[in-house]
Amino acid sequence: MTAVDSPNEPATPYGEGGLVRLRLDVSYDGTDFSGWARQPGRRTVQGTLEEALAKQPPGAAVPRSVVVAGRTDAGVHASGQVLHVDVAPLAGGMSSGRLPVDGQGIPDLERMRHRWNRYLPGDVRVLDASVAPDGFDARFSAIRRRYRYQVADAPWGVDPLRRHDTLAWRRALSVDAMNAASTMLLGLRDFAAFCKQREGATTIRELQVFHWSRVGRHDVHVSVSADAFCHSMVRSLVGAMLLVGDGRRHVDWPAKLLHDGVRDSAVAPAHGLTLAGVDYPPPEELAARADQTRNVRELHEPRS
């Protein structure tokens, strides 16, 4: 297989020009990364992955540009990130005699996954690799992104072993108060008050799940899912709820912010946030979902 250059978004639809689309499921510890997106002179998840994907035997897959389901900020982690890359099949049954391929020139993806993980540093892993179903687009086919934020409200801080993925909040938190406030924000709404706005970009999102749980004596987790998130939305929502949870703001305060459209809440630190997963419709609905989402995004948002 040979490399195919394509812009990061939107990507070439599956099958166009004889290309094969691969889906990769990845996990990473965002502590030492400057976010997902490739940036000159900075260590990023995209840059690190693309460098590893390119290190293949002659004639094997050498993808250069990947498309991700959701870009994460500096310090944010992922346990269920999804991306895709388009590559061109190689004629013949073997790749330079070194990497097995099937009769259609598709490489042995399990062996490729092992190879990529040998090249990758310990804070990034390719968990799974597969040939994507027809119509699949990691970004545009998604129907929801699921995040988890972890907080420790012990007066002494956070367990040292969890300091890289859990926020220390030294005030006792009321899960009931945070859930009461969170419920008021569910549904299709304009989240301008909780987004870092970009000129011409829509801030209308459907918040589907926003639920807090106490999972230990001093451990509180929140699950947040939506069709998509605008910039800093999850951390802004979490920051507002933490102020409600420790009693410094009334339960109605986040809903008032939403109604007023005024960005006036704390943004929770990045390290407590993890992209837990991305959900997609059944295979027969992937292409329609991608077309629908792409049309909405291109109508209301500039390409980034």
C-alpha positions as CSV (number, residue, x, y, z in Angstrom):
1,M,0.0,0.0,0.0
2,T,1.2,3.5,-0.7
3,A,0.6,6.8,1.0
4,V,-2.3,9.0,0.1
5,D,-2.2,12.7,0.9
6,S,-5.5,14.2,2.0
7,P,-6.5,17.2,3.9
8,N,-7.3,16.6,7.6
9,E,-11.0,17.3,7.1
10,P,-13.2,16.6,5.4
11,A,-11.6,13.3,4.2
12,T,-12.0,11.5,0.9
13,P,-15.1,9.3,1.0
14,Y,-14.4,5.6,1.3
15,G,-13.8,3.8,-2.0
16,E,-13.2,6.9,-4.1
17,G,-10.3,6.4,-6.4
18,G,-9.9,2.8,-5.3
19,L,-8.8,3.8,-1.8
20,V,-9.2,1.7,1.4
21,R,-10.2,3.4,4.6
22,L,-8.8,2.1,7.8
23,R,-10.3,2.7,11.2
24,L,-7.9,3.0,14.2
25,D,-9.0,3.0,17.8
26,V,-6.4,4.7,20.0
27,S,-5.7,5.6,23.6
28,Y,-3.3,8.2,25.0
29,D,-2.2,9.9,28.2
30,G,-2.4,13.6,27.2
31,T,-0.1,14.8,30.0
32,D,3.0,15.5,27.9
33,F,1.2,16.4,24.6
34,S,0.3,19.9,23.3
35,G,-3.1,18.5,22.3
36,W,-4.2,16.4,19.4
37,A,-3.6,18.6,16.4
38,R,-0.1,18.6,14.7
39,Q,1.8,21.9,15.6
40,P,5.3,22.8,14.4
41,G,7.9,22.3,17.0
42,R,5.4,20.8,19.5
43,R,4.8,17.2,20.6
44,T,1.2,16.3,19.6
45,V,-0.8,13.1,19.5
46,Q,-1.5,13.5,15.8
47,G,2.2,14.1,15.0
48,T,3.4,11.2,17.1
49,L,0.9,8.8,15.5
50,E,1.5,9.9,12.0
51,E,5.2,9.4,12.4
52,A,4.7,5.9,13.7
53,L,2.2,5.0,11.0
54,A,4.7,6.1,8.3
55,K,7.5,3.7,9.6
56,Q,6.6,0.7,7.5
57,P,8.6,-1.7,5.3
58,P,9.0,-0.6,1.7
59,G,5.7,-1.1,-0.1
60,A,3.6,-1.3,3.0
61,A,1.0,1.2,4.2
62,V,2.6,4.6,4.8
63,P,-0.3,6.9,5.8
64,R,0.6,10.5,6.4
65,S,-2.6,12.3,7.4
66,V,-5.3,11.0,9.7
67,V,-8.8,12.3,10.5
68,V,-9.9,12.2,14.1
69,A,-13.4,11.9,15.7
70,G,-12.7,14.7,18.2
71,R,-9.6,16.9,18.7
72,T,-8.5,17.1,22.3
73,D,-6.8,20.0,24.0
74,A,-3.4,19.9,25.7
75,G,-3.4,17.7,28.7
76,V,-6.7,15.9,27.8
77,H,-6.6,12.1,27.7
78,A,-8.4,9.5,25.6
79,S,-9.3,5.9,26.2
80,G,-11.6,5.6,23.2
81,Q,-10.4,8.0,20.4
82,V,-11.3,7.0,16.8
83,L,-9.5,8.0,13.6
84,H,-9.4,7.0,10.0
85,V,-6.9,7.1,7.2
86,D,-7.2,6.4,3.5
87,V,-4.6,4.3,1.7
88,A,-4.3,2.7,-1.7
89,P,-4.1,-1.1,-2.1
90,L,-0.8,-2.6,-3.3
91,A,-1.0,-5.0,-6.2
92,G,0.2,-8.5,-5.5
93,G,0.0,-10.8,-2.5
94,M,2.9,-9.7,-0.4
95,S,4.5,-6.4,0.6
96,S,8.2,-6.8,-0.2
97,G,8.0,-10.3,1.2
98,R,7.8,-8.9,4.7
99,L,4.2,-7.9,5.6
100,P,1.4,-10.4,4.7
101,V,-1.6,-9.0,2.7
102,D,-4.7,-10.7,1.4
103,G,-5.8,-11.2,-2.2
104,Q,-7.0,-7.6,-2.4
105,G,-3.8,-6.1,-1.2
106,I,-5.1,-5.4,2.3
107,P,-2.3,-5.8,4.9
108,D,-2.5,-7.9,8.0
109,L,-3.8,-5.2,10.3
110,E,-3.1,-7.1,13.5
111,R,0.6,-7.3,12.7
112,M,0.6,-3.7,11.6
113,R,-1.0,-2.7,14.9
114,H,1.8,-4.5,16.8
115,R,4.4,-2.8,14.5
116,W,2.9,0.6,15.1
117,N,2.9,0.1,18.9
118,R,6.5,-0.8,18.8
119,Y,7.3,2.5,17.2
120,L,5.0,4.5,19.5
121,P,6.0,5.9,22.9
122,G,4.4,4.4,26.0
123,D,1.8,7.2,26.3
124,V,0.0,6.3,23.0
125,R,-1.4,3.0,21.9
126,V,-3.3,1.7,18.9
127,L,-5.9,-0.5,20.5
128,D,-7.5,-1.8,17.3
129,A,-7.2,-1.5,13.5
130,S,-9.8,-2.6,10.9
131,V,-11.0,-1.9,7.4
132,A,-13.8,0.7,7.9
133,P,-17.3,0.0,6.6
134,D,-18.4,1.7,3.4
135,G,-19.3,5.3,4.2
136,F,-17.4,5.5,7.5
137,D,-15.9,8.9,8.5
138,A,-14.4,9.1,11.9
139,R,-15.5,12.7,12.4
140,F,-18.7,13.2,10.4
141,S,-20.3,9.8,10.9
142,A,-20.2,10.0,14.7
143,I,-23.5,10.4,16.5
144,R,-22.0,11.2,19.9
145,R,-18.8,11.8,21.8
146,R,-18.6,10.5,25.4
147,Y,-16.3,12.2,28.0
148,R,-15.5,11.4,31.6
149,Y,-14.2,13.9,34.1
150,Q,-12.7,12.7,37.4
151,V,-12.5,14.8,40.6
152,A,-11.3,14.0,44.1
153,D,-12.8,16.1,46.9
154,A,-10.7,14.9,49.8
155,P,-9.4,17.7,52.0
156,W,-5.9,16.5,51.5
157,G,-6.0,16.4,47.7
158,V,-5.8,13.6,45.2
159,D,-4.2,10.1,45.4
160,P,-0.7,10.6,44.0
161,L,-1.2,7.7,41.7
162,R,-4.2,9.5,40.1
163,R,-2.8,13.0,40.0
164,H,-2.4,13.0,36.2
165,D,-6.0,12.1,35.4
166,T,-8.0,13.4,38.4
167,L,-8.6,17.0,39.6
168,A,-7.9,17.7,43.3
169,W,-10.9,19.8,44.6
170,R,-10.4,20.3,48.4
171,R,-14.0,21.3,49.1
172,A,-16.7,18.7,49.7
173,L,-19.0,18.3,46.7
174,S,-22.7,17.6,46.6
175,V,-23.5,15.1,43.8
176,D,-27.2,15.8,44.2
177,A,-26.8,19.5,43.7
178,M,-24.6,19.0,40.6
179,N,-27.0,16.6,39.1
180,A,-29.9,19.0,39.7
181,A,-28.0,21.8,38.0
182,S,-26.8,19.5,35.1
183,T,-30.3,18.2,34.3
184,M,-31.4,21.8,33.5
185,L,-28.9,22.0,30.6
186,L,-29.8,18.8,28.8
187,G,-31.2,18.9,25.2
188,L,-30.6,20.9,22.0
189,R,-29.5,24.3,23.1
190,D,-27.1,27.2,22.4
191,F,-24.1,26.6,24.6
192,A,-22.4,30.0,23.8
193,A,-21.9,30.6,27.6
194,F,-19.8,27.4,27.8
195,C,-17.8,27.6,24.6
196,K,-14.7,29.4,23.5
197,Q,-16.3,31.0,20.5
198,R,-14.8,31.1,17.1
199,E,-16.0,33.6,14.5
200,G,-18.8,32.2,12.3
201,A,-19.0,28.9,14.3
202,T,-22.2,27.6,15.7
203,T,-22.5,26.9,19.5
204,I,-25.7,24.9,19.2
205,R,-25.2,21.4,20.5
206,E,-27.4,18.5,21.8
207,L,-26.3,17.7,25.3
208,Q,-27.5,14.1,25.8
209,V,-26.0,13.0,29.1
210,F,-24.6,15.0,32.0
211,H,-24.6,12.9,35.1
212,W,-22.4,12.9,38.3
213,S,-21.7,9.8,40.4
214,R,-19.8,9.3,43.6
215,V,-17.7,6.2,42.9
216,G,-15.6,6.3,46.2
217,R,-15.4,8.1,49.5
218,H,-13.6,11.1,47.9
219,D,-14.0,10.2,44.2
220,V,-16.6,11.9,41.9
221,H,-16.9,11.2,38.2
222,V,-19.1,12.9,35.6
223,S,-20.2,11.4,32.3
224,V,-20.9,13.9,29.5
225,S,-22.1,13.1,26.0
226,A,-23.3,15.1,23.1
227,D,-23.6,14.9,19.3
228,A,-20.5,17.1,19.3
229,F,-18.8,19.6,21.5
230,C,-17.5,23.1,20.8
231,H,-14.2,24.3,22.1
232,S,-13.7,24.0,25.9
233,M,-17.4,23.1,26.3
234,V,-17.0,20.1,28.5
235,R,-14.4,21.7,30.9
236,S,-16.6,24.9,31.1
237,L,-19.6,22.8,32.0
238,V,-17.7,20.9,34.6
239,G,-16.1,24.1,36.1
240,A,-19.6,25.6,36.6
241,M,-21.0,22.5,38.2
242,L,-18.0,22.2,40.7
243,L,-18.9,25.7,42.0
244,V,-22.5,24.5,42.5
245,G,-21.3,21.3,44.1
246,D,-19.2,23.0,46.7
247,G,-22.0,25.6,47.5
248,R,-20.4,28.7,46.1
249,R,-23.1,29.0,43.4
250,H,-26.8,28.3,43.4
251,V,-28.3,25.3,41.6
252,D,-30.0,27.6,39.1
253,W,-26.8,29.5,38.2
254,P,-25.6,27.4,35.3
255,A,-29.0,27.5,33.6
256,K,-29.0,31.3,34.0
257,L,-25.6,31.5,32.3
258,L,-26.9,29.3,29.5
259,H,-30.0,31.6,29.1
260,D,-28.0,34.8,29.2
261,G,-25.3,33.5,26.8
262,V,-22.6,35.1,28.9
263,R,-19.3,33.2,29.3
264,D,-18.8,33.7,33.0
265,S,-17.8,30.3,34.5
266,A,-14.6,28.6,35.6
267,V,-12.9,26.2,33.1
268,A,-11.9,23.0,34.8
269,P,-8.3,22.0,34.3
270,A,-7.6,19.7,31.3
271,H,-5.9,16.8,33.1
272,G,-9.2,15.5,34.7
273,L,-10.8,15.0,31.3
274,T,-10.8,11.8,29.2
275,L,-12.5,11.1,25.9
276,A,-14.1,7.8,26.8
277,G,-15.6,6.8,23.5
278,V,-17.2,7.7,20.2
279,D,-20.5,6.2,19.0
280,Y,-21.5,5.5,15.4
281,P,-24.8,4.4,13.7
282,P,-25.2,1.0,12.0
283,P,-23.1,0.5,8.9
284,E,-25.9,1.1,6.5
285,E,-26.5,4.6,8.0
286,L,-22.8,5.8,8.1
287,A,-22.8,7.6,4.8
288,A,-26.1,9.4,5.4
289,R,-24.9,10.5,8.8
290,A,-21.6,11.8,7.4
291,D,-23.4,13.8,4.7
292,Q,-25.9,15.2,7.2
293,T,-23.2,16.3,9.7
294,R,-20.9,17.6,7.0
295,N,-23.6,19.8,5.5
296,V,-24.5,21.3,8.9
297,R,-20.8,21.9,9.8
298,E,-19.9,23.5,6.5
299,L,-23.0,25.7,6.5
300,H,-22.3,27.1,10.0
301,E,-18.6,26.6,10.7
302,P,-15.4,27.6,9.0
303,R,-13.0,24.8,8.3
304,S,-10.2,24.5,10.8
